[in-house]
Amino acid sequence: MNPQPVTTAVQRPKLTLPNGANKVLLHSCCAPCSGEVMEAMLASGIDYTIYFYNPNIHPKKEYEIRKDENKAFAEKFNIPFIDADYDMDNWFERAKGMEFEPERGIRCTMCFDMRFERTALYAHENGFPVITSSLGISRWKNMQQINDCGKRAAEKYPDLTYWDYNWRKGGGSQRMIEISKREQFYQQEYCGCAYSLRDTNAWRREQGRETIKIGTKYYGVEDEA
C-alpha cells in the first residue's frame, strides 16, 4: 500500500477504481499536472504506478526538467516511476503533415493516441487492470479529446479499463496550482511539443513579449519575491 500524502488536512472525495480494480497505471505528463492526481489517489489509499511516456516534449532540456521533477515528487511518496523511452523521432514521424494544425486539433489527437497506446500496452503486459492520466486536469486541454483517446487505447485489451475521472472537479484544478506553488514546480509556458513552442513564441513576438526561456520560471517563486 502507498503511504499517505503530507497534505492530509485537504478534504477530497473518496475515490474508488472502476470495476473493483485494486491498482492503476497513471500516465503522467509532468509534476504540476499530476501533483493533485497523485495526492488525491494517495488520500484514497489507491495503489498506483506512474508511467512517464511523453516523446512529444521538445527540446530535450525541457523533457529532462519535466521528467526529473515528476520523478523526484514520486520518490517523496515511494511511488513507483516507470521512465519510458524518449522516442522523439517516432513522434515527429507521426506528426508529419500536421505541423501547422491548431492546438487541440488532429495533431494533439495523434499525440494523445501515441502516449495512451504505449501506456495501455505496458498496463496489459504488466497486470494493471486500469489506466488513467493527469493530462485532463489542465484547463488548456480538451478533456473529451483526451478521454476519447484513452478509451480507444484501452479498448484494444479486454482486461483493461480507462478511468475517465474528472480531476478538475471538486476543486482539483485549484489544488493543482496550490501544490505547484507549495512545491515550487517548474512552470511550463507551452504545451510541450516543438510546434507548440514555435507558435507560442510567434504569438509572443507579435505581442512584443520576450520568447520562452526554458528552465527559468517556477511556481510560487515570483509570488514570494
N, C-alpha and C positions, 0 to 999 in steps of 0.2 A: 504494500500500500504506500502511496506517495505521502510525504509529510504535509502538514498543514502550512498555509502561507503565513507570512508575518503580519498581514493586514487582516487579522481575524475580526476586528471591530466592524468591518464593512458588511452591510446587510445585502445579501444576494439571494436570489431564488434558489431553491434546492434543485439541482439538475440531475436528470436520470438519462442514461443512454437508451436509444431506441432498441426495441425487441429484447429487452432484458440483458443486453450485452454487458460484459464486465470490463472491457478496456477499449480504447480508441487510439487511432493514429492521427495526430494533429499535424496537418500541413501548415507550416509557419512561414510567413514571408519576411518577418522582421520582429524585433523585440517590441517596438511601440504598438504594433497591431496585435501581437499575441499576448502581451502582458496581462490584460484583463481576462482574456480567454483562459490563460494558464491559471491565474489565481482563482477564477470562478470554478474551474473544474477541480482544483485542489480543495477549495472550500466545500465542495460536494463529495469529496472522497473518491473522485473518479481516477482510475488508473489510466495513464496515457503516456505516450511517447511522441516526441517531436520529430517530424520529418522535414528537413530543410532541403528543398529542391527548387531552386529559383535561377535557372540559366538565363533568364531574361535580364537580370541585373547587370548594368554596364555603367562605367568600366569596372575592371577587376578590383580596383581600390574600393569602390562603393560596395561591391559584393562582399568583400572581406570585412568591411566595417559592420555591415548589417548581420552577416553570419556570426562573427565573433561575439558581437554584443548579445545576440539571441542565445548563443551557446553559453555565455557567461551567466545570463539570467536563469537559464535552465539549471545550471550547476548549483545555483543558490538553493534550489529545492530538490536536488538529486533527481531531476527528471532526465530520463534517457534522451539523448540527442543524436539523431541519425544525420550525418553530414553526407548528403548525396552528391553525385557528380556535378561538376560545373561544365556541362557540355554546351557551351556558348555557341559553337559552330553549328550544332544541330538546331538551336533556336533560331539563328539567323537564316538558316536554310529554310525552315518552316515559315519564316516571316517574309520570304521573297514575294514580291508583288503587293505587299501590304504596307510598304514603307511609309506611305502618306495617308494611311487610313486614320480617321479621328480616334481620339481616346474613347473607350467604351465600345468601339466598333469591332469589326471581324478580326482585327489583329489581336485585340485583347481576348476574344473568344478562343483563338488559336493558342494564345499564351496560357490561359487557364486550363484548356484541354490538355495541353502538354504536361503541365505540372500535376494535374489531377490523375492523368493516365499513369504516370510513374508512381504517384502516391498509392493509387489503387492496386497496382501490381505488387508493390512492396507489402502492402497490407495483406493481400491474398497469399503471398508466398511466406508470410511470417506470422500468420494466425491472428490477425487483427480483424474482428468482425465489423468494425465501424471506422469510417474516416470522416474527418471534418477539416475546416480550415479557418484561419484567422483573417483571410482576405476580406470577408464580408463586413467586418466591423467598421471599416473606413467609409465615411460618408462620400468619399470621392469615387467609390466603386459602385457598380450596378449589382445589387445583391441578387436579383433574379438571374442575371447573366452568369454570375459565379455559381449559384445553386444548380442551374441547368447543366453546367459543365461538370460539377461534382457528381450529380446524379448519373449523367451519361457515362462517366468513367466507372462508377461503382456497378452499374447495371451489367457490365461485362462479366461479373463474377457473382454466381448465385449465393455465395457465402458472405457477401459484402453489402453494407448499407452506408449510404451517405447521410450524415446527420446535418440537416439544414437549419439548425438552431439559429435564431436571430440574435446575434451577440450585441446588437446595438440597443435592444430594448432594455427596459428597467434600469436605465442609467449607464448601460455598458459603454457607450461611446464617451461619456463624460469621465468614467473611471479610467478608460484607456488613456486619456490626456493626463489625468491626475497621477497615474502610475508612471507615465513617461516623464513627468516633471519630478516626481519623487526620486526616480532612478537616474534622472538626467540622461535619458536615452538620446542617441543621435537623432537629430531632426531632419528627416529626409525631405527634400524640396522638389522631388519629382517622382513619378510612379516607379521608375527603375530601369526601363529599357533605354537603348540608345536614341530611339525616336522620340520618346517622351522627354529626354534630356534636350534633344535638339529643338523640339517645339517649345518647351518651356523657356529655353534661353532666347529663342527668336522673339517670343512674346515679351520677355523682359527687356530686350533691346528696343523693341517698339515703344515700350513704356519709359524708356530712359533709365532703366534699373540695371544694377550690376548682374552679371551672369552668375550661375551657381558655382560656389566654391565647395568642392567635395571635402567632407570630413571636418567642417569648421563650426557647424551650428548644432547646439544641443538644447533640449527642452529644459526649461527652468533656469538656465544659466543667465540669460538676459534679464529675466524677471528679478533675479537677485542682485543684479549689477546696479 
